[in-house]
Amino acid sequence: MSHYVVLLRGINVGGHRRVPMQALRALAAELGCRDAQTYVASGNLLCTSDEPAHRVEAAFERALEARFGFAVDVVARSAAQWADYLDSNPFTAEGEQTPNLVMLCIGKQPATSEDAATLQARAGDNERVVLQGDALWLYFGDGSGRSKMGVGPSSGVWTTRNLRTVRNLAAMLA
């Protein structure tokens, strides 16, 4: 049995693509996941499963589309991977002051140095990108709202969570 962080991409934004968290927890149980917990309404689920991560992702994607009528990209990571992400945060000083400006960006595919370079080329003076393992860490010194960098590479499936969310999910896993 593995503990997972399951991230849904692009739901409950501006009243669109609504997935109630109670329904998400119920769906997890229907898929055979146990101990389902959600964190805020932006698509963060913790659960345990006997299946490998790629099967958890695929099962949730199929079930979400069948239940809600729209496709949702899902990225799942093990508890150990999640702890490694938190430990590899290159923006610890910035994260102590402004955790909402530090973002973890993970995808269905591993991040590459080319992904990091492409984002950094679009970054403003007070923005930085660091490749750590299979993930990108982004720092939006002036906030992400007006950034030209974007919150992930333009190709592939990516999702981001701010450092506060990354920390809180890690604490829930502990």
Chimera marker file (.cmm) of the C-alpha trace (Angstrom):
<marker_set name="trace">
<marker id="1" x="0.000" y="0.000" z="0.000" r="1" g="1" b="0" radius="0.5"/>
<marker id="2" x="1.312" y="3.450" z="-0.964" r="1" g="1" b="0" radius="0.5"/>
<marker id="3" x="0.376" y="6.892" z="0.281" r="1" g="1" b="0" radius="0.5"/>
<marker id="4" x="-0.197" y="9.385" z="-2.523" r="1" g="1" b="0" radius="0.5"/>
<marker id="5" x="-0.644" y="13.065" z="-3.139" r="1" g="1" b="0" radius="0.5"/>
<marker id="6" x="-3.103" y="13.281" z="-6.032" r="1" g="1" b="0" radius="0.5"/>
<marker id="7" x="-3.309" y="16.673" z="-7.727" r="1" g="1" b="0" radius="0.5"/>
<marker id="8" x="-6.145" y="17.684" z="-10.045" r="1" g="1" b="0" radius="0.5"/>
<marker id="9" x="-5.228" y="20.342" z="-12.565" r="1" g="1" b="0" radius="0.5"/>
<marker id="10" x="-7.413" y="23.359" z="-13.284" r="1" g="1" b="0" radius="0.5"/>
<marker id="11" x="-10.538" y="22.649" z="-11.247" r="1" g="1" b="0" radius="0.5"/>
<marker id="12" x="-12.714" y="25.004" z="-9.181" r="1" g="1" b="0" radius="0.5"/>
<marker id="13" x="-11.184" y="28.113" z="-10.752" r="1" g="1" b="0" radius="0.5"/>
<marker id="14" x="-13.548" y="31.041" z="-11.096" r="1" g="1" b="0" radius="0.5"/>
<marker id="15" x="-16.586" y="28.812" z="-10.630" r="1" g="1" b="0" radius="0.5"/>
<marker id="16" x="-15.678" y="26.638" z="-13.609" r="1" g="1" b="0" radius="0.5"/>
<marker id="17" x="-14.939" y="22.905" z="-13.785" r="1" g="1" b="0" radius="0.5"/>
<marker id="18" x="-16.408" y="22.374" z="-10.343" r="1" g="1" b="0" radius="0.5"/>
<marker id="19" x="-15.413" y="19.270" z="-8.421" r="1" g="1" b="0" radius="0.5"/>
<marker id="20" x="-16.692" y="19.357" z="-4.830" r="1" g="1" b="0" radius="0.5"/>
<marker id="21" x="-14.129" y="17.970" z="-2.406" r="1" g="1" b="0" radius="0.5"/>
<marker id="22" x="-16.709" y="15.723" z="-0.708" r="1" g="1" b="0" radius="0.5"/>
<marker id="23" x="-17.483" y="14.197" z="-4.108" r="1" g="1" b="0" radius="0.5"/>
<marker id="24" x="-13.758" y="13.778" z="-4.782" r="1" g="1" b="0" radius="0.5"/>
<marker id="25" x="-13.275" y="11.881" z="-1.517" r="1" g="1" b="0" radius="0.5"/>
<marker id="26" x="-16.265" y="9.677" z="-2.334" r="1" g="1" b="0" radius="0.5"/>
<marker id="27" x="-14.887" y="9.046" z="-5.813" r="1" g="1" b="0" radius="0.5"/>
<marker id="28" x="-11.546" y="8.027" z="-4.294" r="1" g="1" b="0" radius="0.5"/>
<marker id="29" x="-13.337" y="5.446" z="-2.144" r="1" g="1" b="0" radius="0.5"/>
<marker id="30" x="-15.204" y="4.128" z="-5.202" r="1" g="1" b="0" radius="0.5"/>
<marker id="31" x="-11.838" y="3.683" z="-6.935" r="1" g="1" b="0" radius="0.5"/>
<marker id="32" x="-10.563" y="1.577" z="-4.049" r="1" g="1" b="0" radius="0.5"/>
<marker id="33" x="-8.469" y="4.271" z="-2.409" r="1" g="1" b="0" radius="0.5"/>
<marker id="34" x="-8.459" y="4.487" z="1.363" r="1" g="1" b="0" radius="0.5"/>
<marker id="35" x="-7.966" y="7.255" z="3.908" r="1" g="1" b="0" radius="0.5"/>
<marker id="36" x="-8.961" y="9.981" z="1.429" r="1" g="1" b="0" radius="0.5"/>
<marker id="37" x="-8.431" y="13.535" z="2.667" r="1" g="1" b="0" radius="0.5"/>
<marker id="38" x="-8.652" y="16.785" z="0.739" r="1" g="1" b="0" radius="0.5"/>
<marker id="39" x="-6.877" y="20.066" z="1.334" r="1" g="1" b="0" radius="0.5"/>
<marker id="40" x="-8.601" y="23.269" z="0.223" r="1" g="1" b="0" radius="0.5"/>
<marker id="41" x="-10.895" y="23.187" z="-2.800" r="1" g="1" b="0" radius="0.5"/>
<marker id="42" x="-8.223" y="23.367" z="-5.498" r="1" g="1" b="0" radius="0.5"/>
<marker id="43" x="-7.802" y="19.651" z="-6.169" r="1" g="1" b="0" radius="0.5"/>
<marker id="44" x="-5.425" y="18.309" z="-3.539" r="1" g="1" b="0" radius="0.5"/>
<marker id="45" x="-6.189" y="14.769" z="-2.381" r="1" g="1" b="0" radius="0.5"/>
<marker id="46" x="-4.265" y="12.436" z="-0.102" r="1" g="1" b="0" radius="0.5"/>
<marker id="47" x="-5.067" y="8.738" z="-0.196" r="1" g="1" b="0" radius="0.5"/>
<marker id="48" x="-3.628" y="5.254" z="-0.029" r="1" g="1" b="0" radius="0.5"/>
<marker id="49" x="-3.798" y="2.710" z="-2.816" r="1" g="1" b="0" radius="0.5"/>
<marker id="50" x="-2.361" y="-0.637" z="-3.790" r="1" g="1" b="0" radius="0.5"/>
<marker id="51" x="-1.976" y="0.617" z="-7.369" r="1" g="1" b="0" radius="0.5"/>
<marker id="52" x="1.121" y="2.351" z="-8.800" r="1" g="1" b="0" radius="0.5"/>
<marker id="53" x="0.936" y="6.109" z="-9.321" r="1" g="1" b="0" radius="0.5"/>
<marker id="54" x="0.338" y="5.979" z="-13.092" r="1" g="1" b="0" radius="0.5"/>
<marker id="55" x="-2.706" y="3.734" z="-12.572" r="1" g="1" b="0" radius="0.5"/>
<marker id="56" x="-4.049" y="6.004" z="-9.832" r="1" g="1" b="0" radius="0.5"/>
<marker id="57" x="-3.750" y="8.956" z="-12.230" r="1" g="1" b="0" radius="0.5"/>
<marker id="58" x="-5.503" y="7.109" z="-15.065" r="1" g="1" b="0" radius="0.5"/>
<marker id="59" x="-8.306" y="5.809" z="-12.853" r="1" g="1" b="0" radius="0.5"/>
<marker id="60" x="-9.044" y="9.280" z="-11.495" r="1" g="1" b="0" radius="0.5"/>
<marker id="61" x="-8.952" y="10.843" z="-14.967" r="1" g="1" b="0" radius="0.5"/>
<marker id="62" x="-11.467" y="8.329" z="-16.332" r="1" g="1" b="0" radius="0.5"/>
<marker id="63" x="-13.738" y="8.559" z="-13.293" r="1" g="1" b="0" radius="0.5"/>
<marker id="64" x="-13.683" y="12.366" z="-13.132" r="1" g="1" b="0" radius="0.5"/>
<marker id="65" x="-14.639" y="12.708" z="-16.785" r="1" g="1" b="0" radius="0.5"/>
<marker id="66" x="-17.415" y="10.136" z="-16.411" r="1" g="1" b="0" radius="0.5"/>
<marker id="67" x="-18.770" y="11.763" z="-13.250" r="1" g="1" b="0" radius="0.5"/>
<marker id="68" x="-18.417" y="15.467" z="-14.054" r="1" g="1" b="0" radius="0.5"/>
<marker id="69" x="-18.465" y="15.531" z="-17.858" r="1" g="1" b="0" radius="0.5"/>
<marker id="70" x="-15.111" y="17.191" z="-18.465" r="1" g="1" b="0" radius="0.5"/>
<marker id="71" x="-11.523" y="16.001" z="-18.683" r="1" g="1" b="0" radius="0.5"/>
<marker id="72" x="-9.244" y="16.642" z="-15.708" r="1" g="1" b="0" radius="0.5"/>
<marker id="73" x="-5.512" y="16.028" z="-15.808" r="1" g="1" b="0" radius="0.5"/>
<marker id="74" x="-4.282" y="14.250" z="-12.673" r="1" g="1" b="0" radius="0.5"/>
<marker id="75" x="-0.730" y="13.990" z="-11.333" r="1" g="1" b="0" radius="0.5"/>
<marker id="76" x="0.026" y="11.577" z="-8.477" r="1" g="1" b="0" radius="0.5"/>
<marker id="77" x="3.163" y="11.395" z="-6.360" r="1" g="1" b="0" radius="0.5"/>
<marker id="78" x="4.137" y="9.085" z="-3.522" r="1" g="1" b="0" radius="0.5"/>
<marker id="79" x="4.552" y="10.403" z="0.007" r="1" g="1" b="0" radius="0.5"/>
<marker id="80" x="8.313" y="9.825" z="-0.298" r="1" g="1" b="0" radius="0.5"/>
<marker id="81" x="8.486" y="11.841" z="-3.512" r="1" g="1" b="0" radius="0.5"/>
<marker id="82" x="6.495" y="14.629" z="-1.880" r="1" g="1" b="0" radius="0.5"/>
<marker id="83" x="8.904" y="14.760" z="1.068" r="1" g="1" b="0" radius="0.5"/>
<marker id="84" x="11.817" y="14.879" z="-1.381" r="1" g="1" b="0" radius="0.5"/>
<marker id="85" x="10.225" y="17.834" z="-3.182" r="1" g="1" b="0" radius="0.5"/>
<marker id="86" x="9.900" y="19.752" z="0.053" r="1" g="1" b="0" radius="0.5"/>
<marker id="87" x="13.481" y="18.924" z="1.054" r="1" g="1" b="0" radius="0.5"/>
<marker id="88" x="14.788" y="20.047" z="-2.355" r="1" g="1" b="0" radius="0.5"/>
<marker id="89" x="13.176" y="23.499" z="-2.281" r="1" g="1" b="0" radius="0.5"/>
<marker id="90" x="15.921" y="25.894" z="-3.428" r="1" g="1" b="0" radius="0.5"/>
<marker id="91" x="13.979" y="28.945" z="-2.253" r="1" g="1" b="0" radius="0.5"/>
<marker id="92" x="13.950" y="28.328" z="1.495" r="1" g="1" b="0" radius="0.5"/>
<marker id="93" x="14.757" y="31.930" z="2.457" r="1" g="1" b="0" radius="0.5"/>
<marker id="94" x="12.134" y="33.329" z="0.092" r="1" g="1" b="0" radius="0.5"/>
<marker id="95" x="9.669" y="30.704" z="1.297" r="1" g="1" b="0" radius="0.5"/>
<marker id="96" x="10.031" y="31.794" z="4.908" r="1" g="1" b="0" radius="0.5"/>
<marker id="97" x="9.038" y="35.340" z="3.998" r="1" g="1" b="0" radius="0.5"/>
<marker id="98" x="6.512" y="34.746" z="1.190" r="1" g="1" b="0" radius="0.5"/>
<marker id="99" x="5.539" y="31.072" z="0.747" r="1" g="1" b="0" radius="0.5"/>
<marker id="100" x="2.784" y="32.037" z="-1.676" r="1" g="1" b="0" radius="0.5"/>
<marker id="101" x="5.417" y="33.314" z="-4.139" r="1" g="1" b="0" radius="0.5"/>
<marker id="102" x="7.337" y="30.014" z="-4.243" r="1" g="1" b="0" radius="0.5"/>
<marker id="103" x="5.765" y="27.340" z="-6.438" r="1" g="1" b="0" radius="0.5"/>
<marker id="104" x="6.438" y="23.659" z="-7.050" r="1" g="1" b="0" radius="0.5"/>
<marker id="105" x="5.716" y="22.682" z="-10.667" r="1" g="1" b="0" radius="0.5"/>
<marker id="106" x="5.393" y="18.964" z="-11.445" r="1" g="1" b="0" radius="0.5"/>
<marker id="107" x="4.148" y="17.151" z="-14.491" r="1" g="1" b="0" radius="0.5"/>
<marker id="108" x="3.214" y="13.807" z="-15.879" r="1" g="1" b="0" radius="0.5"/>
<marker id="109" x="6.641" y="13.907" z="-17.473" r="1" g="1" b="0" radius="0.5"/>
<marker id="110" x="9.901" y="14.806" z="-15.713" r="1" g="1" b="0" radius="0.5"/>
<marker id="111" x="11.019" y="18.403" z="-16.027" r="1" g="1" b="0" radius="0.5"/>
<marker id="112" x="14.155" y="18.989" z="-18.075" r="1" g="1" b="0" radius="0.5"/>
<marker id="113" x="16.877" y="21.601" z="-18.156" r="1" g="1" b="0" radius="0.5"/>
<marker id="114" x="15.312" y="22.832" z="-21.409" r="1" g="1" b="0" radius="0.5"/>
<marker id="115" x="11.977" y="23.367" z="-19.607" r="1" g="1" b="0" radius="0.5"/>
<marker id="116" x="13.768" y="25.384" z="-16.924" r="1" g="1" b="0" radius="0.5"/>
<marker id="117" x="15.702" y="27.442" z="-19.475" r="1" g="1" b="0" radius="0.5"/>
<marker id="118" x="12.555" y="28.220" z="-21.485" r="1" g="1" b="0" radius="0.5"/>
<marker id="119" x="10.719" y="29.459" z="-18.402" r="1" g="1" b="0" radius="0.5"/>
<marker id="120" x="13.729" y="31.440" z="-17.155" r="1" g="1" b="0" radius="0.5"/>
<marker id="121" x="14.005" y="33.143" z="-20.564" r="1" g="1" b="0" radius="0.5"/>
<marker id="122" x="10.442" y="34.475" z="-20.095" r="1" g="1" b="0" radius="0.5"/>
<marker id="123" x="11.012" y="35.381" z="-16.431" r="1" g="1" b="0" radius="0.5"/>
<marker id="124" x="11.113" y="38.914" z="-15.127" r="1" g="1" b="0" radius="0.5"/>
<marker id="125" x="13.984" y="40.431" z="-13.192" r="1" g="1" b="0" radius="0.5"/>
<marker id="126" x="12.634" y="39.217" z="-9.850" r="1" g="1" b="0" radius="0.5"/>
<marker id="127" x="11.714" y="35.677" z="-10.983" r="1" g="1" b="0" radius="0.5"/>
<marker id="128" x="13.789" y="32.509" z="-10.952" r="1" g="1" b="0" radius="0.5"/>
<marker id="129" x="13.446" y="28.886" z="-12.054" r="1" g="1" b="0" radius="0.5"/>
<marker id="130" x="15.388" y="25.943" z="-10.631" r="1" g="1" b="0" radius="0.5"/>
<marker id="131" x="15.267" y="22.336" z="-11.841" r="1" g="1" b="0" radius="0.5"/>
<marker id="132" x="15.387" y="19.920" z="-8.897" r="1" g="1" b="0" radius="0.5"/>
<marker id="133" x="15.086" y="16.249" z="-9.860" r="1" g="1" b="0" radius="0.5"/>
<marker id="134" x="11.934" y="15.805" z="-11.933" r="1" g="1" b="0" radius="0.5"/>
<marker id="135" x="10.352" y="19.080" z="-10.765" r="1" g="1" b="0" radius="0.5"/>
<marker id="136" x="10.702" y="22.800" z="-11.296" r="1" g="1" b="0" radius="0.5"/>
<marker id="137" x="10.715" y="25.294" z="-8.466" r="1" g="1" b="0" radius="0.5"/>
<marker id="138" x="9.526" y="28.762" z="-9.438" r="1" g="1" b="0" radius="0.5"/>
<marker id="139" x="9.971" y="32.008" z="-7.542" r="1" g="1" b="0" radius="0.5"/>
<marker id="140" x="7.673" y="34.906" z="-8.439" r="1" g="1" b="0" radius="0.5"/>
<marker id="141" x="9.289" y="37.780" z="-6.537" r="1" g="1" b="0" radius="0.5"/>
<marker id="142" x="6.605" y="40.235" z="-7.649" r="1" g="1" b="0" radius="0.5"/>
<marker id="143" x="3.710" y="37.742" z="-7.658" r="1" g="1" b="0" radius="0.5"/>
<marker id="144" x="2.535" y="35.362" z="-10.348" r="1" g="1" b="0" radius="0.5"/>
<marker id="145" x="-0.512" y="37.349" z="-11.458" r="1" g="1" b="0" radius="0.5"/>
<marker id="146" x="1.272" y="39.577" z="-13.969" r="1" g="1" b="0" radius="0.5"/>
<marker id="147" x="4.222" y="37.323" z="-14.690" r="1" g="1" b="0" radius="0.5"/>
<marker id="148" x="5.197" y="36.637" z="-18.296" r="1" g="1" b="0" radius="0.5"/>
<marker id="149" x="6.970" y="33.451" z="-17.186" r="1" g="1" b="0" radius="0.5"/>
<marker id="150" x="3.819" y="31.395" z="-16.713" r="1" g="1" b="0" radius="0.5"/>
<marker id="151" x="3.404" y="28.616" z="-14.179" r="1" g="1" b="0" radius="0.5"/>
<marker id="152" x="4.788" y="25.735" z="-16.196" r="1" g="1" b="0" radius="0.5"/>
<marker id="153" x="6.288" y="24.644" z="-19.500" r="1" g="1" b="0" radius="0.5"/>
<marker id="154" x="4.073" y="25.121" z="-22.536" r="1" g="1" b="0" radius="0.5"/>
<marker id="155" x="4.168" y="21.477" z="-23.610" r="1" g="1" b="0" radius="0.5"/>
<marker id="156" x="3.073" y="18.522" z="-21.534" r="1" g="1" b="0" radius="0.5"/>
<marker id="157" x="0.795" y="18.309" z="-18.494" r="1" g="1" b="0" radius="0.5"/>
<marker id="158" x="1.923" y="20.406" z="-15.509" r="1" g="1" b="0" radius="0.5"/>
<marker id="159" x="0.403" y="21.566" z="-12.261" r="1" g="1" b="0" radius="0.5"/>
<marker id="160" x="1.730" y="23.932" z="-9.623" r="1" g="1" b="0" radius="0.5"/>
<marker id="161" x="1.216" y="24.329" z="-5.897" r="1" g="1" b="0" radius="0.5"/>
<marker id="162" x="2.541" y="27.115" z="-3.730" r="1" g="1" b="0" radius="0.5"/>
<marker id="163" x="4.956" y="26.331" z="-0.934" r="1" g="1" b="0" radius="0.5"/>
<marker id="164" x="2.289" y="26.742" z="1.743" r="1" g="1" b="0" radius="0.5"/>
<marker id="165" x="0.227" y="23.987" z="0.092" r="1" g="1" b="0" radius="0.5"/>
<marker id="166" x="3.305" y="21.783" z="-0.405" r="1" g="1" b="0" radius="0.5"/>
<marker id="167" x="4.114" y="22.121" z="3.308" r="1" g="1" b="0" radius="0.5"/>
<marker id="168" x="0.556" y="21.491" z="4.448" r="1" g="1" b="0" radius="0.5"/>
<marker id="169" x="0.203" y="18.375" z="2.303" r="1" g="1" b="0" radius="0.5"/>
<marker id="170" x="3.517" y="17.089" z="3.692" r="1" g="1" b="0" radius="0.5"/>
<marker id="171" x="2.278" y="17.698" z="7.237" r="1" g="1" b="0" radius="0.5"/>
<marker id="172" x="-0.968" y="15.849" z="6.496" r="1" g="1" b="0" radius="0.5"/>
<marker id="173" x="1.040" y="12.893" z="5.198" r="1" g="1" b="0" radius="0.5"/>
<marker id="174" x="3.155" y="12.749" z="8.365" r="1" g="1" b="0" radius="0.5"/>
<link id1="1" id2="2" r="1" g="1" b="0" radius="0.2"/>
<link id1="2" id2="3" r="1" g="1" b="0" radius="0.2"/>
<link id1="3" id2="4" r="1" g="1" b="0" radius="0.2"/>
<link id1="4" id2="5" r="1" g="1" b="0" radius="0.2"/>
<link id1="5" id2="6" r="1" g="1" b="0" radius="0.2"/>
<link id1="6" id2="7" r="1" g="1" b="0" radius="0.2"/>
<link id1="7" id2="8" r="1" g="1" b="0" radius="0.2"/>
<link id1="8" id2="9" r="1" g="1" b="0" radius="0.2"/>
<link id1="9" id2="10" r="1" g="1" b="0" radius="0.2"/>
<link id1="10" id2="11" r="1" g="1" b="0" radius="0.2"/>
<link id1="11" id2="12" r="1" g="1" b="0" radius="0.2"/>
<link id1="12" id2="13" r="1" g="1" b="0" radius="0.2"/>
<link id1="13" id2="14" r="1" g="1" b="0" radius="0.2"/>
<link id1="14" id2="15" r="1" g="1" b="0" radius="0.2"/>
<link id1="15" id2="16" r="1" g="1" b="0" radius="0.2"/>
<link id1="16" id2="17" r="1" g="1" b="0" radius="0.2"/>
<link id1="17" id2="18" r="1" g="1" b="0" radius="0.2"/>
<link id1="18" id2="19" r="1" g="1" b="0" radius="0.2"/>
<link id1="19" id2="20" r="1" g="1" b="0" radius="0.2"/>
<link id1="20" id2="21" r="1" g="1" b="0" radius="0.2"/>
<link id1="21" id2="22" r="1" g="1" b="0" radius="0.2"/>
<link id1="22" id2="23" r="1" g="1" b="0" radius="0.2"/>
<link id1="23" id2="24" r="1" g="1" b="0" radius="0.2"/>
<link id1="24" id2="25" r="1" g="1" b="0" radius="0.2"/>
<link id1="25" id2="26" r="1" g="1" b="0" radius="0.2"/>
<link id1="26" id2="27" r="1" g="1" b="0" radius="0.2"/>
<link id1="27" id2="28" r="1" g="1" b="0" radius="0.2"/>
<link id1="28" id2="29" r="1" g="1" b="0" radius="0.2"/>
<link id1="29" id2="30" r="1" g="1" b="0" radius="0.2"/>
<link id1="30" id2="31" r="1" g="1" b="0" radius="0.2"/>
<link id1="31" id2="32" r="1" g="1" b="0" radius="0.2"/>
<link id1="32" id2="33" r="1" g="1" b="0" radius="0.2"/>
<link id1="33" id2="34" r="1" g="1" b="0" radius="0.2"/>
<link id1="34" id2="35" r="1" g="1" b="0" radius="0.2"/>
<link id1="35" id2="36" r="1" g="1" b="0" radius="0.2"/>
<link id1="36" id2="37" r="1" g="1" b="0" radius="0.2"/>
<link id1="37" id2="38" r="1" g="1" b="0" radius="0.2"/>
<link id1="38" id2="39" r="1" g="1" b="0" radius="0.2"/>
<link id1="39" id2="40" r="1" g="1" b="0" radius="0.2"/>
<link id1="40" id2="41" r="1" g="1" b="0" radius="0.2"/>
<link id1="41" id2="42" r="1" g="1" b="0" radius="0.2"/>
<link id1="42" id2="43" r="1" g="1" b="0" radius="0.2"/>
<link id1="43" id2="44" r="1" g="1" b="0" radius="0.2"/>
<link id1="44" id2="45" r="1" g="1" b="0" radius="0.2"/>
<link id1="45" id2="46" r="1" g="1" b="0" radius="0.2"/>
<link id1="46" id2="47" r="1" g="1" b="0" radius="0.2"/>
<link id1="47" id2="48" r="1" g="1" b="0" radius="0.2"/>
<link id1="48" id2="49" r="1" g="1" b="0" radius="0.2"/>
<link id1="49" id2="50" r="1" g="1" b="0" radius="0.2"/>
<link id1="50" id2="51" r="1" g="1" b="0" radius="0.2"/>
<link id1="51" id2="52" r="1" g="1" b="0" radius="0.2"/>
<link id1="52" id2="53" r="1" g="1" b="0" radius="0.2"/>
<link id1="53" id2="54" r="1" g="1" b="0" radius="0.2"/>
<link id1="54" id2="55" r="1" g="1" b="0" radius="0.2"/>
<link id1="55" id2="56" r="1" g="1" b="0" radius="0.2"/>
<link id1="56" id2="57" r="1" g="1" b="0" radius="0.2"/>
<link id1="57" id2="58" r="1" g="1" b="0" radius="0.2"/>
<link id1="58" id2="59" r="1" g="1" b="0" radius="0.2"/>
<link id1="59" id2="60" r="1" g="1" b="0" radius="0.2"/>
<link id1="60" id2="61" r="1" g="1" b="0" radius="0.2"/>
<link id1="61" id2="62" r="1" g="1" b="0" radius="0.2"/>
<link id1="62" id2="63" r="1" g="1" b="0" radius="0.2"/>
<link id1="63" id2="64" r="1" g="1" b="0" radius="0.2"/>
<link id1="64" id2="65" r="1" g="1" b="0" radius="0.2"/>
<link id1="65" id2="66" r="1" g="1" b="0" radius="0.2"/>
<link id1="66" id2="67" r="1" g="1" b="0" radius="0.2"/>
<link id1="67" id2="68" r="1" g="1" b="0" radius="0.2"/>
<link id1="68" id2="69" r="1" g="1" b="0" radius="0.2"/>
<link id1="69" id2="70" r="1" g="1" b="0" radius="0.2"/>
<link id1="70" id2="71" r="1" g="1" b="0" radius="0.2"/>
<link id1="71" id2="72" r="1" g="1" b="0" radius="0.2"/>
<link id1="72" id2="73" r="1" g="1" b="0" radius="0.2"/>
<link id1="73" id2="74" r="1" g="1" b="0" radius="0.2"/>
<link id1="74" id2="75" r="1" g="1" b="0" radius="0.2"/>
<link id1="75" id2="76" r="1" g="1" b="0" radius="0.2"/>
<link id1="76" id2="77" r="1" g="1" b="0" radius="0.2"/>
<link id1="77" id2="78" r="1" g="1" b="0" radius="0.2"/>
<link id1="78" id2="79" r="1" g="1" b="0" radius="0.2"/>
<link id1="79" id2="80" r="1" g="1" b="0" radius="0.2"/>
<link id1="80" id2="81" r="1" g="1" b="0" radius="0.2"/>
<link id1="81" id2="82" r="1" g="1" b="0" radius="0.2"/>
<link id1="82" id2="83" r="1" g="1" b="0" radius="0.2"/>
<link id1="83" id2="84" r="1" g="1" b="0" radius="0.2"/>
<link id1="84" id2="85" r="1" g="1" b="0" radius="0.2"/>
<link id1="85" id2="86" r="1" g="1" b="0" radius="0.2"/>
<link id1="86" id2="87" r="1" g="1" b="0" radius="0.2"/>
<link id1="87" id2="88" r="1" g="1" b="0" radius="0.2"/>
<link id1="88" id2="89" r="1" g="1" b="0" radius="0.2"/>
<link id1="89" id2="90" r="1" g="1" b="0" radius="0.2"/>
<link id1="90" id2="91" r="1" g="1" b="0" radius="0.2"/>
<link id1="91" id2="92" r="1" g="1" b="0" radius="0.2"/>
<link id1="92" id2="93" r="1" g="1" b="0" radius="0.2"/>
<link id1="93" id2="94" r="1" g="1" b="0" radius="0.2"/>
<link id1="94" id2="95" r="1" g="1" b="0" radius="0.2"/>
<link id1="95" id2="96" r="1" g="1" b="0" radius="0.2"/>
<link id1="96" id2="97" r="1" g="1" b="0" radius="0.2"/>
<link id1="97" id2="98" r="1" g="1" b="0" radius="0.2"/>
<link id1="98" id2="99" r="1" g="1" b="0" radius="0.2"/>
<link id1="99" id2="100" r="1" g="1" b="0" radius="0.2"/>
<link id1="100" id2="101" r="1" g="1" b="0" radius="0.2"/>
<link id1="101" id2="102" r="1" g="1" b="0" radius="0.2"/>
<link id1="102" id2="103" r="1" g="1" b="0" radius="0.2"/>
<link id1="103" id2="104" r="1" g="1" b="0" radius="0.2"/>
<link id1="104" id2="105" r="1" g="1" b="0" radius="0.2"/>
<link id1="105" id2="106" r="1" g="1" b="0" radius="0.2"/>
<link id1="106" id2="107" r="1" g="1" b="0" radius="0.2"/>
<link id1="107" id2="108" r="1" g="1" b="0" radius="0.2"/>
<link id1="108" id2="109" r="1" g="1" b="0" radius="0.2"/>
<link id1="109" id2="110" r="1" g="1" b="0" radius="0.2"/>
<link id1="110" id2="111" r="1" g="1" b="0" radius="0.2"/>
<link id1="111" id2="112" r="1" g="1" b="0" radius="0.2"/>
<link id1="112" id2="113" r="1" g="1" b="0" radius="0.2"/>
<link id1="113" id2="114" r="1" g="1" b="0" radius="0.2"/>
<link id1="114" id2="115" r="1" g="1" b="0" radius="0.2"/>
<link id1="115" id2="116" r="1" g="1" b="0" radius="0.2"/>
<link id1="116" id2="117" r="1" g="1" b="0" radius="0.2"/>
<link id1="117" id2="118" r="1" g="1" b="0" radius="0.2"/>
<link id1="118" id2="119" r="1" g="1" b="0" radius="0.2"/>
<link id1="119" id2="120" r="1" g="1" b="0" radius="0.2"/>
<link id1="120" id2="121" r="1" g="1" b="0" radius="0.2"/>
<link id1="121" id2="122" r="1" g="1" b="0" radius="0.2"/>
<link id1="122" id2="123" r="1" g="1" b="0" radius="0.2"/>
<link id1="123" id2="124" r="1" g="1" b="0" radius="0.2"/>
<link id1="124" id2="125" r="1" g="1" b="0" radius="0.2"/>
<link id1="125" id2="126" r="1" g="1" b="0" radius="0.2"/>
<link id1="126" id2="127" r="1" g="1" b="0" radius="0.2"/>
<link id1="127" id2="128" r="1" g="1" b="0" radius="0.2"/>
<link id1="128" id2="129" r="1" g="1" b="0" radius="0.2"/>
<link id1="129" id2="130" r="1" g="1" b="0" radius="0.2"/>
<link id1="130" id2="131" r="1" g="1" b="0" radius="0.2"/>
<link id1="131" id2="132" r="1" g="1" b="0" radius="0.2"/>
<link id1="132" id2="133" r="1" g="1" b="0" radius="0.2"/>
<link id1="133" id2="134" r="1" g="1" b="0" radius="0.2"/>
<link id1="134" id2="135" r="1" g="1" b="0" radius="0.2"/>
<link id1="135" id2="136" r="1" g="1" b="0" radius="0.2"/>
<link id1="136" id2="137" r="1" g="1" b="0" radius="0.2"/>
<link id1="137" id2="138" r="1" g="1" b="0" radius="0.2"/>
<link id1="138" id2="139" r="1" g="1" b="0" radius="0.2"/>
<link id1="139" id2="140" r="1" g="1" b="0" radius="0.2"/>
<link id1="140" id2="141" r="1" g="1" b="0" radius="0.2"/>
<link id1="141" id2="142" r="1" g="1" b="0" radius="0.2"/>
<link id1="142" id2="143" r="1" g="1" b="0" radius="0.2"/>
<link id1="143" id2="144" r="1" g="1" b="0" radius="0.2"/>
<link id1="144" id2="145" r="1" g="1" b="0" radius="0.2"/>
<link id1="145" id2="146" r="1" g="1" b="0" radius="0.2"/>
<link id1="146" id2="147" r="1" g="1" b="0" radius="0.2"/>
<link id1="147" id2="148" r="1" g="1" b="0" radius="0.2"/>
<link id1="148" id2="149" r="1" g="1" b="0" radius="0.2"/>
<link id1="149" id2="150" r="1" g="1" b="0" radius="0.2"/>
<link id1="150" id2="151" r="1" g="1" b="0" radius="0.2"/>
<link id1="151" id2="152" r="1" g="1" b="0" radius="0.2"/>
<link id1="152" id2="153" r="1" g="1" b="0" radius="0.2"/>
<link id1="153" id2="154" r="1" g="1" b="0" radius="0.2"/>
<link id1="154" id2="155" r="1" g="1" b="0" radius="0.2"/>
<link id1="155" id2="156" r="1" g="1" b="0" radius="0.2"/>
<link id1="156" id2="157" r="1" g="1" b="0" radius="0.2"/>
<link id1="157" id2="158" r="1" g="1" b="0" radius="0.2"/>
<link id1="158" id2="159" r="1" g="1" b="0" radius="0.2"/>
<link id1="159" id2="160" r="1" g="1" b="0" radius="0.2"/>
<link id1="160" id2="161" r="1" g="1" b="0" radius="0.2"/>
<link id1="161" id2="162" r="1" g="1" b="0" radius="0.2"/>
<link id1="162" id2="163" r="1" g="1" b="0" radius="0.2"/>
<link id1="163" id2="164" r="1" g="1" b="0" radius="0.2"/>
<link id1="164" id2="165" r="1" g="1" b="0" radius="0.2"/>
<link id1="165" id2="166" r="1" g="1" b="0" radius="0.2"/>
<link id1="166" id2="167" r="1" g="1" b="0" radius="0.2"/>
<link id1="167" id2="168" r="1" g="1" b="0" radius="0.2"/>
<link id1="168" id2="169" r="1" g="1" b="0" radius="0.2"/>
<link id1="169" id2="170" r="1" g="1" b="0" radius="0.2"/>
<link id1="170" id2="171" r="1" g="1" b="0" radius="0.2"/>
<link id1="171" id2="172" r="1" g="1" b="0" radius="0.2"/>
<link id1="172" id2="173" r="1" g="1" b="0" radius="0.2"/>
<link id1="173" id2="174" r="1" g="1" b="0" radius="0.2"/>
</marker_set>
